[in-house]
C-alpha cells in the first residue's frame, strides 16, 4: 500500500473521532466555515494553539453573509 502525504509532506495515518451534541456541531461548523479551512485543519490548529488566519474566498464570503443574516434575525426577535 502506498503512503499518501499531505501538502506539508506529513504522513497522517491516525484517525480521531468523537461525539458532539447537535448544538456543539452547529458551533463547530460555523467556525470552520468562517475560517475557510477544512474541518481537520481547523481542529488541528485550535488544538495546537496555532494562529488561524482567515483567507477570503467565495466560500468564506458566503459563510460570513449567512452568519450576518442569522444575526439580523436574532436581533429582530
N, C-alpha and C positions, 0 to 999 in steps of 0.2 A: 504494500500500500504506500502510495506517495504522500509525503508530508506536504501540507499546504501552509505556506507562510502568509502572515497578514502584510499590510503595506509597510510596516516598520521592520519586516524580516523576522517577526516572532512566530514561533510555533505554538499555537494555542490549542491545547487538547483537553483542557479541563472544562466541564460543564457545571454551572452553578444554577440551581433552581430554588425558588422559594415561593411561598403563598402570600397573597395580599388580599385585602378586602376590596370590594368594588370602588370604594371611595379613595383608598390609597392608590389603586391603579389609575384612577382618573387624574389624581395629582401628578403621579409619575409621568403619565402620557402627556399631560400639558407641559410639564417642564422639559421633557425630551423634545417635543415639537418646537418649543420656543428656543431651544438651544441649537437646533439644526444638526445635532449629532445623531448617531444611531443610538438606540437604547443601550446597547452593550458599551459603547464608548462613553456615554453619559454616566452610567453607573460606575464604570471603572475610574473615571476622572473624579467623581464625587468620593468614592471610597479611598482613593489615594491622595486626596486633598490637592489635586491639580486644578489649575485655573480652567474655567470654561469660558471660552470666547465665542460669542455668537457671531457667525458669519452669515450675512444676509444672502438669501436666495429665495426663489418663489415659494418654496415650502415653508420657510420661516415667516415670510410676509403673510401667507395665508393663516398660519397659526396665530400670529400677532393680531391680525384682523379679527379672527374668530374669538380670541380672548377678549378683545376690546368690546365686541358686540355683546358677549356674555356679561361683562362688567356693566355695560349700559343697562341691560335688562335687570340685573340685580339692583342697581342704583334706583331704577324707576319703581321697584317694588317697595 
